């Protein structure tokens, strides 16, 4: 037997990525800057800032930039900042004479928000083409200062995309006021210039859009506008009237403008009218139907007229406003439709149109698709990118890289903004990459950017970086950009089983144990190591659950070791502890909707699959015949898990958390190869009859690798009679579904070879409410027959076999710490035979291979009601 220990966090060097170390030699090159500048040239004349610095103001000087510079100098140990030249002087807002001395061209002529930063000869020039540019130069300066050192460098820089930032546009619990203030600071620090206020569950944004904001809420919005201004972020106020607006109503128009005017008075200078997630075939007043008629073209005309009036009568009357933005009802494709034609031909050309890509949450957005969007809408396109939003992923926080966006989209769109999670601080991991893609897409590397984002969140600490990578792997799956589930863990567990099945049990455990320890210990490292305290607070449910899953995974290795060693009592104790840990993890809830309705998904489909396989190894060793299990390549909506496909109850169902695409599958595993007959895949349900695989193929396999087709179908219910031997049966999508998700009420596979031994339980004491005698023989050790009262000497649990069977061991599993006592008896053709006691949680009685018909547990009178998880009849020769 291996000796298990509880080491501290064990992380392999290959899993870590350290932040670049600051060099003491300031002449060997500037440290990396993010977002990466367009042009960077190293100079040999770096220097120390010293303790006194002069700060001079030039043509594009800016108070917010000065604040950043002063904070940087204080952090660098500068004690005195003078408003006159000194041994080291910073020229904030440019100085052409000093630039000439440094042989550097000024920022004049660069695109908007561009800047030049020159550092050399004990001078620093922060020359913005405008005040925003000067601010960004100051932000870059803050990254270049390492300790008290500044490398010699010349940077010429400007953003590629006009709009860079985020739109708070999700459903569920909106961000708090503190979340938003902090978010605006983050955007400014990363040279993002756009924040759009559009939380779906702010009633004054959507349902009650006509109603003025209460004074306290308006004051908060004013504070946000002011904070945004200080970070060079355009606070964009969005008002979403589409659920109830009457387009022909002048009073509705005035209500909308009044809401805009209130925000304009607070300083907001950018506005958006989202008309997404509405039924544009429904009018809200008879006048609209009479004027516009019906259909998408009519809706496009009505929306265009409303938006044109806002743009021409209100926006154009105020010279300091940005162009009006809108979110179309058809925001998710590039198909030519009457609706898009109406927008293209009738909507004012100044209006900027939002678009999500091809799909609400597309896996990729290509250059060609972006060009198609611009052409079909006929307007400037702003990509509303639904990543890492998780309002459709209850229980998940997507932490993988921001991938699948071609840099060439910048040729055709005005910008890319993120729709983040309900968890503002956790979203920063993805927002970092949005900043890089928006600023300099030509140099965007999604993997490198993701690693840099992790290093930033970890403050460069190697242990925290490693822990965050482990945690992020467990939270990779998002069903769209990342359909893979916990890929690092999946690879490690696959390698484990390969080694285990080859017979090297100790080697398999020794290779995997450090990573399971890393999973368990990662949350503690993150709570102390991530620089942003809000991260640990927002991720609390997922961190708490990760500890429990890590403990369960570690315990599963102990279970396997105990099985290999033949220690039945210890293995059963481990099995119960694993089940208890998983149950505990599934009781955890986040405080935010929609995540408060379900448990945190941690490595789902991989961690739970490993535990299930370890349980099957244990089951097989004990003599439990392999039962059927169900799985899906998709994630789960709420509590509607795949096991409900094979529970024999059509009122329960598996429900995916997104539309299946080609290759997605549902699968039944019979545990071993068996002769099969009738197969039925019953999909859809009342209320969502179209939630089924609309074009699929039914297949079977004996090994899970080689598949043979049985039939194809396009219906919600698929039935087929097979006469084959199979372990696995699956139904696989051939093409992408339309927008419909997947419901499977039942996936039944008939076993026809008579190999299944059926056990039937009867007896006393009677089960407690909610329990059943059949739970003691259902092949599931997680369930239990719980007696309603303690037994008397006349009580017995009787288990009848479906056929006389040769048996060499009977095992009785009871709950740890609640075991009743009695005797195990078997009935043969010669009558009853006593074969051993029941007196602990694990009781096993061996006997020579004997053909038996019935097993009985004759209870002894006692104070403990029996709680029997399973009576296991081990067939001789198995």
Steps between C-alpha positions, in 0.01 A plus 500: 500500500620850420532747780290809433614837629357849489778712351483872444420635153701294251524662161712404206730759352345445161170633636642831615562822321686770685462868431800660329760602754601864517857552395741695712677606180272764352685504170426148380143560388166614630271255680193372314206736472137395469321560275806457279592832334499537123870600489767463767868585463753444779751772583831470685446801727276371779535640850388498862224740596674593822320669786408832332324536165386806306150487350430744217174545311469518122224564242302180563557482873224331691409489872413130486831425334677705767326296770631177344852644468508616861374160623775332298770728639384442855507125446854535361620673816519854360465737795476840333319604180581857388322714244832590340774306321717280719772238458222276369209676332167373373341706222128420535304595188803526272797725437626517142839642599579210732370254239738650245786462748404134533464477119137390536207613283203651689154341517346746255338313214436176693141367516271612781611379845852447369812603687877509498699402806871576493733423791870572480769733626310549829197642314157344458260645243135389511362655183137422417337591173210596730439490874390135480830424334692674778308294756590179319862610484488540878355150534781358290755696705358332812578157352851598390618613841658204678596586854669837455636413155382604157636340186585713201217463251303666222137392457265617226159363571133529413191277516388305196133485600285794600289314762678288762343391825183338633123503504326397820223334304433171674192356671502412869636693796650828375831629627510707815592868492840413647549237227440759231731760650778244525428378147540851361839526669599170343392612153698822527810323626491270197438770240139403437267789429146363503258396772136448404240495773235245392424250779193303392370475856517869581125571475557863397712382206243262352161421655445847651698691241255792498535562874762748619776362720448563872728769640736256671544289187551810290768617741678166463488531122648846531786362707561237233508763226755699700716195572486404131613848397798478734603173334446626144209259462188599308205423726236382254146501634273239341122506520309195376136587419418215263278298737228765504577801279247642257717629217239747377443645847643847553465459877714184490763688300497783754530251789807347335659840437424609856691199627792583269490866606526400866820309426628773273461737791725271703769515233426193288588561137432164335163326466364168376150369422509117523209331324622146558318204654154618397234366265492747216180343366313634803381861496413678823243740358254476209648812340828317433325210331295739291803703390764231451316176430663172599826310462869571539504777242227684688693467827817626333316805368344580839831467682682708238250783527532507879881492492520755221290741702728453803814545287377799299294688755694432816851362441580735211378799704775443756848536350673305779307174457640182348300334219190318618529122539233233458471125551286346225245229564687284249842544659634146459553425129578647157205359307328739264149565636229764457587627850868555422414649162280757671780595743756516221285724280310712754712531817709818525855424389647648820342234722737223617352149490587226751553141380598184689641300212334202335322366803417657832826360635707395200806279534677710236464842343687520173616788285264391224204489738578849627511627142163334433350663809611846392358439154166353604428763767656784299630674813802511728505176696582470869543138612311423820694186587321269742812386682553433786131558577352216707132584543426199276753283687347468844767370736795584273767770487682477165871559560662379178675714240312746278532308176364461149504868397704571187713815524382599153155588634651839585490585129121489500372585849521806721577301811453195719351520847446225756176397662647376829381274782271572791834493688677827414844435648519144366424639153828693498686188395325517160482881481879519497497329161219720368730795571783342304287395203333841475823700526737301282328205330792439264709385797224327695590149617207350690705249699778742588244761597319252725822408679582869545153561641550220750841638598347844553218365719762306698729798542777299334516246785590157359293298746194717442547481123514121519194483727305732271587286198374190683180682601450639149536154348216376720292792370585477130174374357256760367327289228602737219850649488625209710292183461778296662465423870797548736750401227807480726321290759347288224843422352642411840212272596511329159871431554421368848251242373736386228771436759253347748356260245853395403536375858729771641269614777762671715649681201158626391423637846842659548470684168154644570502562874698831482249649257203401714680660794548811289125513433418475870758760605449748214209690665702585812785624281262712293328651801834626627678556171266663250558874515132595472313416826168503314613199296495267800169645617327458164652157436433379855244235403731358233805511726314328783374233261848449353639412843234232540545359150876493557451309823263257327749443218781437746282261695415316178869416460497359850189300412672351196807417706283329762322303229835390356603393851173312559403711802122497470415683824740787430384523138136527607589772751678692222205454266261649753731792565525571125122502469471730802755744359326514163162549669650783704642661186160483333334677791707814443331798335623835373303803617433630147230403251495277303781323688310497829267242345762228460836379623843609368614282210861399570670297227159359415520207260858426607530514880164330550580251223822403678314445825236297318765280338674449835160402639452249218838344580386468861160366394656238278735387776206464740296310242245763395403433141581801281194722478413729216613860510425797276712791384485798267766699318305813594467676831197481724228756557424533873459159667388311190799265488566217248420224750135599468504353147525148645293522818192338344290809570383708204397785728869571568746592229845608399506860374806648331613859557522584131412392150681181389740536208629238259687237699316555828364176641305327774626155601397198705771272643371153596812429704607205285420360155153349492243381246249779446157538340258793510646850521297816563630859512214720623581870464312825548243576767184695562586867480805442280402238242772615257784432745635193323782409261346601169723276290678210667645154462454206740819293542641221715847386605663229708813701588399868482732560205356318199139586427240337274194683371153365580270770360460873436212721605364854504223449753467564872448130575735243350421128529697209358525127560857374493629143517863567580749484784599839639629670809435856378205650313499865399288747308717759327414830332594503132452875446472803727162535663300814445477708815322221691671326793475129580261322735517120539220351707629144465771311311410131545701202375355152546743225608393167348768248599363419845835595657346739749446356845197669652469519878169564676488616863220442751483494877498704815535745669292705258693775325483856623310758295687577179694174511437162341611143556605494132769757577696219663526309170497773233872466413556856626701526821408868528139410582385314811208315649440682829280322750239705679573339838763290669467124431366229725624140503218400261592753230694403188598649163447240226660523154372266232713425192331496158663161438699251702861618476841371606628744767823517700454819704221710651578860598278728704575874492356718775549862590820579688421553869143370466532126448238258628596143599378164375592184311543436126313190387459341155247249372617218278318191375588348837342782702632794700868538589655756738820639345606787725422809708391851410649731760673793329463740209679243282415135553611234253445124532687260273376153415602225260337544159139417584185526295253711696150636446447745788712709739365603838630733768347392828516812716590491865292710733670835542472877530630590151257495204666317211635724225603264221670655199532173312481125533751367248485147362841416354479241223755222523773525238459878450 
